[in-house]
Amino acid sequence: QEDRLELYAQRIESLEDGVGPLQYEVLVRLIDANGRVCTPGMFMPAAERYGLANVVDMQVLALLVQELSRHPRHLDMLDLCHVNISGKSVMSDDFRKRVVDLLDAHPRIARKLCFELTETADIDRPAQARQFIDAVHARGCQVALDDFGNGVSSFAYLKTLSVDIVKI
């Protein structure tokens, strides 16, 4: 509500030569009331506990789309932009509808996005996760399974969720 979320970008580079297409992961930070920068580990657990993770995720997406819209030349050079989505958001029908509306309004940006779902996230209803994945795939987005191998369901996720990228 106070517009204190900021986006940062962490470039994804090849370990071999550092050369490759422009890809990065968007990281969110919260500026607290004293002006300190807080990492997601400091505020996302509270957001999830109070049912606000999807609000944070939607704000991050809105800020990202706004920023990419302002820089069409950058968008032309961009290969892929990764953005994390909480398991709670993926399970929300309302969140999925809002994301679909945003992507439909910005199809050029949609094709540059990769939604990262954390394997250890609260994806307790695979059918709803598949609905989210199918909806963003239909709009040209990619989906990554993040933190693969950290949870007990690793291979089950690979069998049930149609992801494009697996991040270890």
DARAKA-V459182 format. One record per helix or strand of 3 or more residues. SS is the DSSP state (hx for helix, st for strand). FROM is the first residue (numbers start at 1). TO is the last residue. If there is no record, write none. Layout:
BEGIN
ss | from | to
SS | FROM | TO
SS | FROM | TO
END
This chain:
BEGIN
ss | from | to
st | 5 | 11
st | 22 | 31
hx | 40 | 49
hx | 53 | 70
hx | 72 | 77
st | 78 | 85
hx | 87 | 90
hx | 93 | 105
hx | 107 | 110
st | 113 | 118
hx | 126 | 137
st | 142 | 146
hx | 154 | 160
END
